[in-house]
Amino acid sequence: MLVDNGVNGDSRVQKAARSAADAGWEVILLGRSPGGLPQTWQLGRAEVRLLAMPDPLARRRHEFRRAWLRWPLAYPPSGLAAHRQQAVRAWRADLAVRAAQLAVADPGQPRLALRRRALRAEEAAAKVAGKWVSLRYWMLTQARRRRRFRNPWDRAYTLFWQAVRGDRAWRRLEPGLWDYELGYGPVVDELRPDLIHANDFRMLGVGARAKIRAAAQGREIKLVWDAHEFLPGLKPWQDNARWLPAHVAHEREYAPYADAVMTVSASLAELLQRQHGLATLPDVVLNAPAAEHGERVTDAPVPDLRASCGVGPGTPLLVYSGAAMKQRGLDIMVEALPQLPGVHVALVVNKPTGPYVAGVLARAARLGVADRVHALPYVPHWQVVPFLSAADAGVIPIHHWPNHEIALITKFFEYSHARLPLVVSDVKTMAGTVRDTGQGEVFRAEDVADYVRAVRAVLAEPDRYRAAYDRPGLLESWTWEAQAEVMDAVYRRLLPERAPAGPAPGAAGRADEVQPAVGAGT
């Protein structure tokens, strides 16, 4: 299996690797080491290898150049600015200590007055140096901001290469995709897999090129593309005009090499079929939780959500679990708190100390509700459901983006298995499901007043919303065990002669039942 992240925090990838290995396939999951050093560990019967992947091509050539004409005093974009800023801070810290030493010095010491005058002169010099460094650093920041390339020149550059090279234009527009090829490709070739399970759009190219190289050597590799997003509807991950067209072109170039396609929802499956002219509709593997993994992964106790927040069982507690980004709408949970006396918010996020969450917490402080907002880190995926179950309601306040409209996201299923009443924004698929099941309330995205209405409704009658989970078969259909059977059926369809005769998906198999088959995926 191939994934473009560090595996930890990606529950779909972890569940897929474990389930495939439990079903008897030999699974090696390749990911990217966040620390730059290779790592390896076992995930059940699956082997995880995190690769050291340098990414020098991720920086475009203009990012190495100075903007001499517009910002002549700016530091070069080499890291020197941060070094100089820190050096001045260290100088001023040393001066502060020396000033303290002179303040308590024996008045009878020789040349004490001279030393104090010299120190004041050096303090003045440090102050001037600090302003000079700040000015040059500010110019560098401005130069970088202005070069984010959402200007007419960058759009013209993008259109030119699209016209000249078509779907191959990504090589000019987003050369950083080659960093993944150079990091993963040689390892995949060495493993000589029978099947590659490539997660999402970056790994699709890595898997397709490995398939092409193997064919040239007389070997056949089956390629499964696990599409997590509808790429044309994705908010660009970088603030420039090239990122999205480049990745869309990369995906279009390599999609035809996939022997099977899996995705996260029926709506996305239809979009992918139309977008890429697929002969068959992709198989749907929902991002549902894997309850059985909790019993076998570890005996460590599940953390207490309320204890982590410092609140008791009688305190109303709303939880958000997932990535922390502006389009996920976390701001509204804080903005509403002045109108929800006594209610606390738990943000269980991937980067609890990151800049976006720091901004949310700063806003909470300005509103006077900082003591009621708690930023917490992820827990292992097998602990998510019992961890979240201590809350009074689960919130999904995502904004209207094309990808948000077409799928039931992971946290939806996690909240459901935790039997939480839901408060969700009116994105199409999720809002329709909640209205149909009666498991929560829907509010207009980014509308604070309507959000407050929805929260008050679920907190007033939580049992009415929890009763929706008693519907026969509802939660059973939203389990990873059911999804693992779909994934295993795809593997067996592609490799009928190599399919293991071992246990069913989700059941722990014996070591002697494991057979070589899967080399790379999500």
FIPA-552680 format. One line per field, with one value per residue (C-alpha): residue number from 1; residue in three letters; chain; x, z, y. Coordinates in steps of 0.5 Angstrom, whole numbers, plus 2048, in hexadecimal, padded with zeros to 3 digits. Layout:
BEGIN
donu = (NUM, ...)
lumtor = (Ala, ...)
tigu = (A, ...)
X = (X, ...)
Z = (Z, ...)
Y = (Y, ...)
//
This chain:
BEGIN
donu = (1, 2, 3, 4, 5, 6, 7, 8, 9, 10, 11, 12, 13, 14, 15, 16, 17, 18, 19, 20, 21, 22, 23, 24, 25, 26, 27, 28, 29, 30, 31, 32, 33, 34, 35, 36, 37, 38, 39, 40, 41, 42, 43, 44, 45, 46, 47, 48, 49, 50, 51, 52, 53, 54, 55, 56, 57, 58, 59, 60, 61, 62, 63, 64, 65, 66, 67, 68, 69, 70, 71, 72, 73, 74, 75, 76, 77, 78, 79, 80, 81, 82, 83, 84, 85, 86, 87, 88, 89, 90, 91, 92, 93, 94, 95, 96, 97, 98, 99, 100, 101, 102, 103, 104, 105, 106, 107, 108, 109, 110, 111, 112, 113, 114, 115, 116, 117, 118, 119, 120, 121, 122, 123, 124, 125, 126, 127, 128, 129, 130, 131, 132, 133, 134, 135, 136, 137, 138, 139, 140, 141, 142, 143, 144, 145, 146, 147, 148, 149, 150, 151, 152, 153, 154, 155, 156, 157, 158, 159, 160, 161, 162, 163, 164, 165, 166, 167, 168, 169, 170, 171, 172, 173, 174, 175, 176, 177, 178, 179, 180, 181, 182, 183, 184, 185, 186, 187, 188, 189, 190, 191, 192, 193, 194, 195, 196, 197, 198, 199, 200, 201, 202, 203, 204, 205, 206, 207, 208, 209, 210, 211, 212, 213, 214, 215, 216, 217, 218, 219, 220, 221, 222, 223, 224, 225, 226, 227, 228, 229, 230, 231, 232, 233, 234, 235, 236, 237, 238, 239, 240, 241, 242, 243, 244, 245, 246, 247, 248, 249, 250, 251, 252, 253, 254, 255, 256, 257, 258, 259, 260, 261, 262, 263, 264, 265, 266, 267, 268, 269, 270, 271, 272, 273, 274, 275, 276, 277, 278, 279, 280, 281, 282, 283, 284, 285, 286, 287, 288, 289, 290, 291, 292, 293, 294, 295, 296, 297, 298, 299, 300, 301, 302, 303, 304, 305, 306, 307, 308, 309, 310, 311, 312, 313, 314, 315, 316, 317, 318, 319, 320, 321, 322, 323, 324, 325, 326, 327, 328, 329, 330, 331, 332, 333, 334, 335, 336, 337, 338, 339, 340, 341, 342, 343, 344, 345, 346, 347, 348, 349, 350, 351, 352, 353, 354, 355, 356, 357, 358, 359, 360, 361, 362, 363, 364, 365, 366, 367, 368, 369, 370, 371, 372, 373, 374, 375, 376, 377, 378, 379, 380, 381, 382, 383, 384, 385, 386, 387, 388, 389, 390, 391, 392, 393, 394, 395, 396, 397, 398, 399, 400, 401, 402, 403, 404, 405, 406, 407, 408, 409, 410, 411, 412, 413, 414, 415, 416, 417, 418, 419, 420, 421, 422, 423, 424, 425, 426, 427, 428, 429, 430, 431, 432, 433, 434, 435, 436, 437, 438, 439, 440, 441, 442, 443, 444, 445, 446, 447, 448, 449, 450, 451, 452, 453, 454, 455, 456, 457, 458, 459, 460, 461, 462, 463, 464, 465, 466, 467, 468, 469, 470, 471, 472, 473, 474, 475, 476, 477, 478, 479, 480, 481, 482, 483, 484, 485, 486, 487, 488, 489, 490, 491, 492, 493, 494, 495, 496, 497, 498, 499, 500, 501, 502, 503, 504, 505, 506, 507, 508, 509, 510, 511, 512, 513, 514, 515, 516, 517, 518, 519, 520, 521, 522)
lumtor = (Met, Leu, Val, Asp, Asn, Gly, Val, Asn, Gly, Asp, Ser, Arg, Val, Gln, Lys, Ala, Ala, Arg, Ser, Ala, Ala, Asp, Ala, Gly, Trp, Glu, Val, Ile, Leu, Leu, Gly, Arg, Ser, Pro, Gly, Gly, Leu, Pro, Gln, Thr, Trp, Gln, Leu, Gly, Arg, Ala, Glu, Val, Arg, Leu, Leu, Ala, Met, Pro, Asp, Pro, Leu, Ala, Arg, Arg, Arg, His, Glu, Phe, Arg, Arg, Ala, Trp, Leu, Arg, Trp, Pro, Leu, Ala, Tyr, Pro, Pro, Ser, Gly, Leu, Ala, Ala, His, Arg, Gln, Gln, Ala, Val, Arg, Ala, Trp, Arg, Ala, Asp, Leu, Ala, Val, Arg, Ala, Ala, Gln, Leu, Ala, Val, Ala, Asp, Pro, Gly, Gln, Pro, Arg, Leu, Ala, Leu, Arg, Arg, Arg, Ala, Leu, Arg, Ala, Glu, Glu, Ala, Ala, Ala, Lys, Val, Ala, Gly, Lys, Trp, Val, Ser, Leu, Arg, Tyr, Trp, Met, Leu, Thr, Gln, Ala, Arg, Arg, Arg, Arg, Arg, Phe, Arg, Asn, Pro, Trp, Asp, Arg, Ala, Tyr, Thr, Leu, Phe, Trp, Gln, Ala, Val, Arg, Gly, Asp, Arg, Ala, Trp, Arg, Arg, Leu, Glu, Pro, Gly, Leu, Trp, Asp, Tyr, Glu, Leu, Gly, Tyr, Gly, Pro, Val, Val, Asp, Glu, Leu, Arg, Pro, Asp, Leu, Ile, His, Ala, Asn, Asp, Phe, Arg, Met, Leu, Gly, Val, Gly, Ala, Arg, Ala, Lys, Ile, Arg, Ala, Ala, Ala, Gln, Gly, Arg, Glu, Ile, Lys, Leu, Val, Trp, Asp, Ala, His, Glu, Phe, Leu, Pro, Gly, Leu, Lys, Pro, Trp, Gln, Asp, Asn, Ala, Arg, Trp, Leu, Pro, Ala, His, Val, Ala, His, Glu, Arg, Glu, Tyr, Ala, Pro, Tyr, Ala, Asp, Ala, Val, Met, Thr, Val, Ser, Ala, Ser, Leu, Ala, Glu, Leu, Leu, Gln, Arg, Gln, His, Gly, Leu, Ala, Thr, Leu, Pro, Asp, Val, Val, Leu, Asn, Ala, Pro, Ala, Ala, Glu, His, Gly, Glu, Arg, Val, Thr, Asp, Ala, Pro, Val, Pro, Asp, Leu, Arg, Ala, Ser, Cys, Gly, Val, Gly, Pro, Gly, Thr, Pro, Leu, Leu, Val, Tyr, Ser, Gly, Ala, Ala, Met, Lys, Gln, Arg, Gly, Leu, Asp, Ile, Met, Val, Glu, Ala, Leu, Pro, Gln, Leu, Pro, Gly, Val, His, Val, Ala, Leu, Val, Val, Asn, Lys, Pro, Thr, Gly, Pro, Tyr, Val, Ala, Gly, Val, Leu, Ala, Arg, Ala, Ala, Arg, Leu, Gly, Val, Ala, Asp, Arg, Val, His, Ala, Leu, Pro, Tyr, Val, Pro, His, Trp, Gln, Val, Val, Pro, Phe, Leu, Ser, Ala, Ala, Asp, Ala, Gly, Val, Ile, Pro, Ile, His, His, Trp, Pro, Asn, His, Glu, Ile, Ala, Leu, Ile, Thr, Lys, Phe, Phe, Glu, Tyr, Ser, His, Ala, Arg, Leu, Pro, Leu, Val, Val, Ser, Asp, Val, Lys, Thr, Met, Ala, Gly, Thr, Val, Arg, Asp, Thr, Gly, Gln, Gly, Glu, Val, Phe, Arg, Ala, Glu, Asp, Val, Ala, Asp, Tyr, Val, Arg, Ala, Val, Arg, Ala, Val, Leu, Ala, Glu, Pro, Asp, Arg, Tyr, Arg, Ala, Ala, Tyr, Asp, Arg, Pro, Gly, Leu, Leu, Glu, Ser, Trp, Thr, Trp, Glu, Ala, Gln, Ala, Glu, Val, Met, Asp, Ala, Val, Tyr, Arg, Arg, Leu, Leu, Pro, Glu, Arg, Ala, Pro, Ala, Gly, Pro, Ala, Pro, Gly, Ala, Ala, Gly, Arg, Ala, Asp, Glu, Val, Gln, Pro, Ala, Val, Gly, Ala, Gly, Thr)
tigu = (A, A, A, A, A, A, A, A, A, A, A, A, A, A, A, A, A, A, A, A, A, A, A, A, A, A, A, A, A, A, A, A, A, A, A, A, A, A, A, A, A, A, A, A, A, A, A, A, A, A, A, A, A, A, A, A, A, A, A, A, A, A, A, A, A, A, A, A, A, A, A, A, A, A, A, A, A, A, A, A, A, A, A, A, A, A, A, A, A, A, A, A, A, A, A, A, A, A, A, A, A, A, A, A, A, A, A, A, A, A, A, A, A, A, A, A, A, A, A, A, A, A, A, A, A, A, A, A, A, A, A, A, A, A, A, A, A, A, A, A, A, A, A, A, A, A, A, A, A, A, A, A, A, A, A, A, A, A, A, A, A, A, A, A, A, A, A, A, A, A, A, A, A, A, A, A, A, A, A, A, A, A, A, A, A, A, A, A, A, A, A, A, A, A, A, A, A, A, A, A, A, A, A, A, A, A, A, A, A, A, A, A, A, A, A, A, A, A, A, A, A, A, A, A, A, A, A, A, A, A, A, A, A, A, A, A, A, A, A, A, A, A, A, A, A, A, A, A, A, A, A, A, A, A, A, A, A, A, A, A, A, A, A, A, A, A, A, A, A, A, A, A, A, A, A, A, A, A, A, A, A, A, A, A, A, A, A, A, A, A, A, A, A, A, A, A, A, A, A, A, A, A, A, A, A, A, A, A, A, A, A, A, A, A, A, A, A, A, A, A, A, A, A, A, A, A, A, A, A, A, A, A, A, A, A, A, A, A, A, A, A, A, A, A, A, A, A, A, A, A, A, A, A, A, A, A, A, A, A, A, A, A, A, A, A, A, A, A, A, A, A, A, A, A, A, A, A, A, A, A, A, A, A, A, A, A, A, A, A, A, A, A, A, A, A, A, A, A, A, A, A, A, A, A, A, A, A, A, A, A, A, A, A, A, A, A, A, A, A, A, A, A, A, A, A, A, A, A, A, A, A, A, A, A, A, A, A, A, A, A, A, A, A, A, A, A, A, A, A, A, A, A, A, A, A, A, A, A, A, A, A, A, A, A, A, A, A, A, A, A, A, A, A, A, A, A, A, A, A, A, A, A, A, A, A, A, A, A, A, A, A, A, A, A, A, A, A, A, A, A, A, A, A, A, A, A, A, A, A, A, A, A, A, A, A, A, A, A, A, A, A, A)
X = (800, 802, 800, 803, 803, 806, 801, 7FF, 7F9, 7F6, 7F1, 7EF, 7F6, 7F7, 7F1, 7F2, 7F9, 7F6, 7F0, 7F4, 7F9, 7F4, 7F1, 7F7, 7FB, 802, 802, 807, 805, 80A, 809, 80D, 811, 80F, 816, 81A, 81D, 81B, 816, 813, 80D, 808, 801, 7FD, 800, 802, 809, 809, 80F, 810, 815, 81A, 817, 81B, 817, 81B, 817, 811, 814, 814, 81A, 817, 817, 81F, 820, 820, 81B, 820, 81C, 816, 819, 821, 822, 81F, 823, 824, 81F, 824, 822, 827, 821, 81F, 827, 828, 821, 823, 82A, 828, 823, 829, 82D, 827, 826, 82D, 82D, 827, 82B, 831, 82D, 82A, 831, 833, 82D, 82F, 837, 83B, 83B, 842, 844, 849, 846, 83F, 83C, 840, 83E, 837, 838, 83B, 835, 830, 834, 833, 82C, 82B, 82F, 82B, 824, 826, 829, 822, 81E, 823, 822, 81A, 81A, 81E, 81A, 813, 816, 817, 810, 80D, 811, 80F, 808, 807, 80B, 805, 803, 7FC, 7FD, 7FC, 803, 802, 7FC, 7FF, 805, 800, 7FB, 801, 804, 7FD, 7FC, 803, 804, 7FD, 7FC, 804, 804, 804, 80C, 80D, 807, 808, 80F, 80F, 80B, 811, 814, 80F, 811, 818, 817, 812, 813, 81A, 817, 811, 815, 819, 813, 810, 809, 803, 7FE, 7FF, 7FA, 7FB, 7F8, 7F5, 7F8, 800, 801, 7FD, 802, 808, 804, 802, 80A, 80C, 806, 809, 811, 80E, 80B, 811, 815, 80F, 80C, 805, 803, 7FB, 7FA, 7F4, 7F3, 7EF, 7ED, 7EB, 7E9, 7E6, 7ED, 7E9, 7E5, 7EB, 7ED, 7F4, 7F9, 7FE, 7FC, 7FE, 7FB, 7FF, 7FD, 7F6, 7F7, 7FE, 7FB, 7F4, 7F9, 7FD, 7F7, 7F4, 7FB, 7FB, 7F4, 7F3, 7F9, 7F4, 7F2, 7ED, 7EA, 7E7, 7E5, 7E1, 7DA, 7D5, 7D5, 7DC, 7DC, 7D7, 7DC, 7E2, 7DF, 7DD, 7E3, 7E8, 7E3, 7E4, 7E1, 7DE, 7DB, 7E0, 7DF, 7DD, 7E1, 7DE, 7E2, 7DF, 7E2, 7E5, 7E3, 7E6, 7ED, 7EC, 7EC, 7F3, 7F7, 7F9, 7F7, 7F8, 7F2, 7EE, 7EF, 7E9, 7E7, 7E4, 7EA, 7EE, 7EA, 7E9, 7E2, 7DD, 7D7, 7D2, 7D6, 7D3, 7D9, 7D9, 7DE, 7E1, 7E6, 7EA, 7EF, 7F0, 7EF, 7EB, 7E6, 7E4, 7E1, 7E3, 7E3, 7DB, 7DC, 7DF, 7DB, 7D5, 7D8, 7D5, 7CE, 7CF, 7D1, 7D4, 7D5, 7DC, 7E0, 7E5, 7E9, 7EC, 7F1, 7F7, 7FB, 7F9, 7FE, 7FE, 7FD, 7F6, 7F4, 7F8, 7F4, 7ED, 7F0, 7F2, 7EB, 7E8, 7EC, 7EA, 7E3, 7E4, 7E3, 7EA, 7E8, 7E3, 7E7, 7EC, 7F1, 7F3, 7F7, 7F5, 7F4, 7F5, 7F0, 7EE, 7EC, 7E8, 7E1, 7E2, 7E6, 7E0, 7DB, 7DB, 7D9, 7D2, 7D2, 7D7, 7D7, 7D9, 7D9, 7DC, 7DB, 7D8, 7DE, 7DD, 7E0, 7DC, 7D6, 7D7, 7D9, 7D8, 7DE, 7E2, 7E0, 7D8, 7D9, 7DD, 7D8, 7D3, 7D6, 7D7, 7D0, 7D0, 7CB, 7CE, 7CE, 7D0, 7D0, 7CB, 7D0, 7CC, 7CE, 7CF, 7C9, 7C4, 7C7, 7C6, 7BF, 7BD, 7BF, 7BD, 7C4, 7C5, 7C4, 7C6, 7C8, 7CA, 7D2, 7D5, 7CF, 7D0, 7C9, 7C6, 7CC, 7CA, 7C3, 7C5, 7CA, 7C4, 7C0, 7C4, 7C6, 7BF, 7BD, 7C3, 7BF, 7BB, 7C1, 7C4, 7BE, 7C0, 7C5, 7C1, 7BE, 7C0, 7C6, 7C8, 7CE, 7D0, 7D0, 7D5, 7DA, 7E1, 7E0, 7DB, 7E0, 7E6, 7E2, 7E1, 7E8, 7EA, 7E5, 7E9, 7F0, 7ED, 7EA, 7F1, 7F5, 7F0, 7F6, 7FA, 7F4, 7F5, 7F1, 7F1, 7ED, 7E7, 7E9, 7E9, 7EA, 7F1, 7F5, 7FA, 801, 802, 7FC, 7FF, 801, 805, 801, 800, 806, 804, 7FD, 7F9)
Z = (800, 7FF, 802, 802, 80A, 810, 811, 818, 818, 811, 814, 80D, 80B, 812, 812, 80A, 80C, 812, 80F, 808, 80D, 811, 80B, 809, 804, 806, 806, 806, 808, 805, 808, 808, 80F, 812, 815, 80F, 812, 810, 815, 815, 819, 819, 819, 81A, 815, 810, 810, 810, 80D, 80D, 808, 808, 802, 801, 7FD, 7FA, 7F4, 7F8, 7F8, 7F1, 7EE, 7F0, 7F7, 7F7, 7F4, 7F7, 7F5, 7F4, 7F0, 7F5, 7FC, 7FB, 803, 803, 806, 801, 802, 805, 80C, 80E, 810, 816, 818, 818, 81C, 821, 822, 823, 828, 82C, 82C, 82F, 834, 836, 837, 83C, 840, 840, 842, 848, 84A, 84A, 84E, 854, 853, 859, 858, 85A, 854, 84F, 849, 84A, 847, 841, 840, 841, 83C, 837, 838, 837, 830, 82F, 830, 82B, 826, 827, 827, 820, 81E, 81F, 81B, 815, 816, 817, 810, 80C, 80F, 80D, 806, 805, 808, 803, 7FD, 7FF, 800, 7F9, 7F5, 7F7, 7F0, 7EF, 7EB, 7E3, 7E1, 7E5, 7E2, 7DB, 7DD, 7DF, 7D9, 7D4, 7D7, 7D7, 7D0, 7CE, 7D2, 7D4, 7DA, 7DA, 7DC, 7E3, 7E2, 7E1, 7E6, 7EC, 7EB, 7F3, 7F1, 7EE, 7F6, 7F7, 7F1, 7F3, 7FA, 7F9, 7F2, 7F4, 7FA, 7F6, 7F1, 7F6, 7F9, 7F2, 7F5, 7F1, 7F3, 7F5, 7F9, 7F8, 7FC, 7F9, 7F3, 7F5, 7F6, 7F0, 7EB, 7F0, 7EF, 7E7, 7E6, 7EA, 7E6, 7DF, 7E1, 7E3, 7DD, 7D9, 7DD, 7DB, 7E2, 7E3, 7E9, 7EB, 7ED, 7F1, 7F2, 7F8, 7F7, 7FD, 7FA, 7F4, 7F2, 7ED, 7F3, 7F8, 7FB, 7F9, 7FF, 7FC, 7FB, 7F4, 7ED, 7EB, 7F0, 7EE, 7E7, 7E8, 7EC, 7E8, 7E2, 7E6, 7E8, 7E1, 7DE, 7E2, 7E4, 7DE, 7E1, 7E7, 7E6, 7EC, 7EF, 7F6, 7F9, 7FF, 7FD, 7F7, 7F5, 7F5, 7F1, 7EC, 7EB, 7EA, 7E5, 7E1, 7E2, 7DF, 7DB, 7DF, 7DC, 7E3, 7E9, 7EF, 7F5, 7FB, 801, 807, 80C, 811, 818, 81A, 820, 821, 820, 827, 82B, 827, 826, 82D, 835, 836, 839, 835, 837, 83A, 836, 83C, 840, 83B, 83A, 842, 842, 846, 843, 844, 840, 838, 834, 82C, 829, 822, 81F, 819, 815, 817, 811, 810, 80B, 811, 814, 81B, 81C, 81D, 823, 827, 824, 827, 82E, 831, 82F, 832, 839, 83D, 836, 835, 82E, 82D, 827, 826, 820, 81C, 81E, 825, 825, 81E, 81B, 819, 820, 823, 820, 822, 829, 829, 826, 82C, 831, 82E, 82F, 836, 835, 835, 83B, 837, 831, 831, 82C, 82C, 828, 824, 828, 824, 81F, 823, 829, 825, 826, 82E, 82F, 82B, 82F, 835, 831, 831, 829, 823, 81F, 818, 815, 80F, 809, 802, 7FE, 7F8, 7FC, 802, 7FF, 7FC, 802, 809, 80C, 811, 817, 815, 816, 81D, 820, 81E, 821, 827, 827, 827, 825, 81F, 81D, 816, 811, 80B, 806, 801, 803, 80A, 80B, 807, 80B, 812, 810, 80E, 814, 819, 81D, 81D, 81B, 815, 815, 80F, 80E, 811, 814, 81C, 81E, 81A, 81D, 824, 823, 821, 827, 82C, 828, 829, 830, 832, 830, 82F, 830, 82A, 825, 828, 827, 820, 821, 823, 81C, 81A, 815, 815, 819, 817, 80F, 812, 814, 811, 811, 80C, 808, 809, 805, 7FF, 7FF, 800, 7FA, 7F5, 7F7, 7F6, 7EF, 7ED, 7EF, 7EF, 7EF, 7F5, 7F9, 800, 803, 80A, 80E, 80C, 80D, 814, 817, 81A, 815, 817, 815, 810, 80C, 80A, 803, 7FF, 7FA, 7FC, 7FC, 7FC, 7FE, 802)
Y = (800, 807, 80D, 814, 816, 813, 80E, 810, 814, 811, 80C, 809, 807, 804, 800, 7FE, 7FB, 7F8, 7F5, 7F2, 7EF, 7EC, 7E9, 7E5, 7EA, 7EC, 7F4, 7F9, 800, 805, 80C, 813, 814, 81A, 81B, 819, 813, 80C, 808, 801, 7FE, 7F9, 7FB, 7F4, 7EF, 7F5, 7F8, 800, 803, 80A, 80D, 813, 817, 81E, 823, 828, 828, 82A, 831, 835, 838, 83F, 83E, 83D, 844, 84B, 850, 856, 85B, 85B, 859, 85B, 85A, 853, 84E, 848, 842, 83E, 83D, 843, 848, 843, 842, 849, 84B, 845, 848, 84F, 84C, 848, 84E, 852, 84D, 84D, 854, 853, 84F, 853, 859, 855, 853, 85B, 85D, 858, 859, 85C, 864, 864, 860, 863, 866, 864, 86B, 86A, 863, 865, 86B, 865, 861, 866, 868, 860, 860, 866, 862, 85C, 860, 863, 85C, 859, 85E, 85D, 856, 856, 85B, 856, 850, 854, 855, 84E, 84C, 851, 84F, 847, 84A, 84D, 847, 843, 843, 844, 84A, 84A, 848, 842, 840, 842, 83D, 838, 838, 838, 832, 82F, 830, 82E, 827, 826, 821, 820, 828, 826, 825, 82C, 82E, 82A, 827, 825, 81F, 81C, 81C, 816, 812, 813, 811, 80B, 809, 805, 802, 7FF, 7FC, 7F9, 7F6, 7F3, 7F3, 7EF, 7F5, 7FC, 800, 807, 80C, 813, 817, 817, 810, 80E, 811, 80D, 806, 807, 809, 802, 7FE, 801, 7FF, 7F8, 7F7, 7F9, 7F3, 7EE, 7EF, 7F1, 7F5, 7F6, 7FD, 7FF, 807, 809, 810, 814, 81A, 81D, 821, 826, 828, 829, 82F, 830, 82E, 834, 83B, 83B, 83A, 834, 82F, 82D, 82D, 829, 823, 823, 822, 81D, 819, 819, 816, 810, 80E, 80A, 805, 803, 7FC, 7FE, 804, 805, 80B, 80E, 80F, 80D, 814, 815, 80E, 811, 817, 813, 80F, 815, 819, 813, 80F, 809, 803, 801, 805, 805, 800, 804, 803, 808, 80B, 807, 806, 7FF, 7FD, 7F6, 7F9, 7FC, 7F5, 7F3, 7F9, 7FB, 7FA, 801, 804, 809, 811, 814, 81A, 81E, 81D, 820, 826, 826, 826, 821, 81D, 823, 828, 828, 826, 827, 823, 824, 81F, 81F, 824, 82B, 830, 836, 832, 82D, 833, 832, 83A, 83A, 835, 83B, 840, 83D, 83C, 843, 841, 83A, 83B, 835, 831, 82F, 82D, 828, 828, 822, 823, 821, 828, 82A, 82F, 831, 838, 837, 835, 83A, 83F, 83C, 83C, 843, 845, 841, 845, 84B, 849, 847, 840, 83D, 839, 835, 833, 82D, 82B, 824, 81F, 819, 812, 80C, 80A, 804, 809, 80E, 80C, 80A, 811, 815, 812, 816, 81C, 81F, 820, 81F, 825, 825, 82D, 82C, 832, 831, 82E, 829, 823, 825, 824, 81D, 818, 816, 817, 813, 817, 816, 80F, 810, 814, 80F, 809, 80D, 80E, 816, 81B, 81F, 826, 826, 82C, 82B, 828, 824, 81C, 81D, 822, 81D, 817, 81A, 81D, 816, 812, 817, 817, 81E, 825, 829, 830, 835, 835, 83B, 83E, 83F, 840, 83A, 836, 838, 836, 82F, 82E, 830, 82B, 825, 827, 828, 821, 81C, 816, 817, 818, 812, 80D, 80E, 809, 804, 803, 7FC, 7FB, 802, 802, 7FB, 7FE, 803, 7FF, 7FE, 7F6, 7F7, 7FC, 7F7, 7F1, 7F6, 7F8, 7F0, 7EF, 7F4, 7F0, 7E9, 7EC, 7EE, 7E9, 7E2, 7DE, 7E1, 7E2, 7DF, 7DA, 7DC, 7E0, 7E5, 7EC, 7EF, 7E8, 7E7, 7E2, 7DD, 7DF, 7D9, 7DB, 7E2, 7E1, 7E7, 7EB, 7F2, 7F7, 7FE, 803, 808)
//
